[in-house]
Amino acid sequence: MTDLKQELKQELITQLNLQMSVSQIQDETPLFGEEGLGLDSIDALEIVVILNKKYGIKLEKPQDGQQILVNVQSIAEYIKTQQSK
């Protein structure tokens, strides 16, 4: 799963034009809010697009995003559970 998390971090940096390196994003760093990466709702939509295009995963219910898009770890775990179905 480490490779998946590294891949996710790189996707976030590339797609969201973040000015940081993969090593600066910890697996448990919150994606949203002042204490985390400071992403906003537009960024959340971009992450949903990444999940759909790169991993073939659709979030059926918007409220699911609140539990899934917490940090890189939670997204990776969700991808793994969806791919194992």
PyMOL commands that set and color helices and strands:
alter all, ss='L'
color gray80, all
select helices_A, chain A and resi 2-15+22-24+41-55+64-68+72-83
alter helices_A, ss='H'
color red, helices_A
deselect
rebuild
show_as cartoon
